Amino acid sequence: MEAEGWYFDPYGVHDARWFSGGQPTGLVRDVGSESHDDPPSPIFAGSLIPIEGDESAGPDDTRRADSADENYDARAGARAAWDEFLRLPKK
């Protein structure tokens, strides 16, 4: 099975690095804060050590940003922008 999830960074640059399909990604963690830093190379030394007890260590960690919104309306943002535009003072 290919590595998927958070592993201790095999490059030793960050605390943890996300692996997808067995490949290192640019998603990294340091002291619980996530950021982006491309891996130095696709080749790394040593074996991968999974982060134990990390609830987000699997593909179930990912979801759509709007998945929590049961009544999601894709046009709401455009309507809000037009509402603001129409409120601007006319010159």
N, C-alpha and C positions, 0 to 999 in steps of 0.2 A: 504494500500500500504506500502511495506517495504521501509525503509530509503535507499536512494541511493544518494550519493553526499557528499558535504562538510557541516559539522555541527559544531557548537561550541563544543569543546571537553568536553563531560560530566564528564570526570575524573578531569578536571581542570589542567591538566598537560601542555597542548599546547593550542594555540589559536583556532585551528580547527583540526578535524579528519575526514577522509574519511570513509563513511559507504557504505557497499555493501551488498545487500540482507538483510538489517536490522541489519547487524552485524558490529561492529567497526573493522577497519583494522589498520595496522601499518603505513599507510600513514598519515603524520601530517604536519601542517603548523604553522609557527611562523613568524610573521612580513613579510608575503609574501614568505618566503623561505620554500620549501618542504623538508622533510626528512623522515626517517623511525624510528618508535618507537612502538614496539608491545604494544597493550593495556594492562593495568595492569590485567584486567580480562574481560571475556565476559559480565559480569553483571555490569551495571552502574546505578547510582541513578538519578532520575529526568527525565524530558522529553527532547527529542532532539529539539534543536533550529537550524533551517536551517540558513545558511549564506545568508542573503538577498543580491540580486544584484550580486551574484557570477555567472559569465557566465559559469564557468566550473562545475556547481553544478549538472550536469546530466550525463547520460551515453554517450552523444554525445561528452564529453570531451576527451574520449579515442579514439586513432587511432593508426594504425601501424606506426612505425618509418619511414618506407619507403613510406608512402601514399602520401607525397608531391612530390615524384619522379615519374613522369609519365613514364619515360623510365628506370625503375629499372631493374638492371641486377644482379641477385643473385651471378653470378660467377665473377663479377668484383673484389671483394676483394681477391679471390684466385689468380686471374691473377696478381694483383698488388703485392701480396706477392711473387709469383714466379719471377716476374720481378726484385724485390729487391734481391732475393736470387741469381739469375743468374748474377747480377752485382757485387757480392762480389768477392774480389780478390782471385785467386786460389793459394793455397800453394803448 
